[in-house]
Amino acid sequence: MVKAFIDPEKCLKCIECEASKSCAINAIFSIDPDEPKIVEVKICRGCGDCIPRCKGKAIELVES
């Protein structure tokens, strides 16, 4: 099963994160605005809708 993964070194920590807005199930979030976004892998469906929306190109699908 594939899931989205955010590379914390590539994440631009956008205040208005387009990738998280594109996630229909709200699996992308941040605990602290100064930290990179993370993916809640328990609910991520691996659809990949977030990938083209990420300005930092920090998201990829990986086998989990």
C-alpha positions in Angstrom: 0.0 0.0 0.0 1.3 3.4 -0.9 1.1 6.5 1.3 2.2 10.1 0.9 5.5 11.1 2.6 6.7 14.6 3.1 10.4 15.2 3.1 10.9 17.6 6.0 14.0 19.1 4.4 12.1 20.1 1.2 9.0 21.3 3.0 8.7 25.1 2.7 6.3 25.3 5.7 3.8 27.3 3.7 1.2 29.0 5.9 -1.4 28.4 3.2 -0.3 24.9 2.3 -2.0 24.0 -1.0 -1.1 20.3 -0.6 -3.0 20.1 2.7 -6.0 22.0 1.2 -6.1 19.4 -1.7 -6.3 16.5 0.7 -10.0 15.4 0.9 -9.5 13.5 4.1 -7.2 16.1 5.9 -4.3 13.7 6.3 -1.7 16.5 5.9 -1.2 18.9 8.8 1.3 20.5 11.1 1.5 20.6 14.8 3.4 23.8 14.9 3.4 26.4 12.0 7.2 26.6 12.2 7.6 22.9 11.6 7.2 20.9 8.4 3.8 19.4 7.5 3.3 15.7 8.2 1.0 13.0 6.9 -1.2 11.0 9.1 -0.4 7.6 7.5 -3.3 5.9 9.2 -5.8 7.8 7.2 -3.8 8.6 4.0 -5.3 6.8 1.0 -2.3 7.3 -1.2 -4.3 9.0 -3.9 -1.4 11.5 -4.7 -3.7 14.5 -5.1 -1.3 16.5 -2.9 1.8 15.9 -4.9 1.3 18.4 -7.7 0.0 21.0 -5.2 3.2 21.1 -3.1 5.2 24.2 -3.9 8.4 22.7 -2.5 8.0 19.3 -4.3 8.4 17.7 -0.9 5.7 15.0 -1.2 6.1 11.6 -2.8 4.3 8.3 -2.6 6.1 5.5 -0.8 5.4 1.9 -0.1 4.3 1.4 3.5 
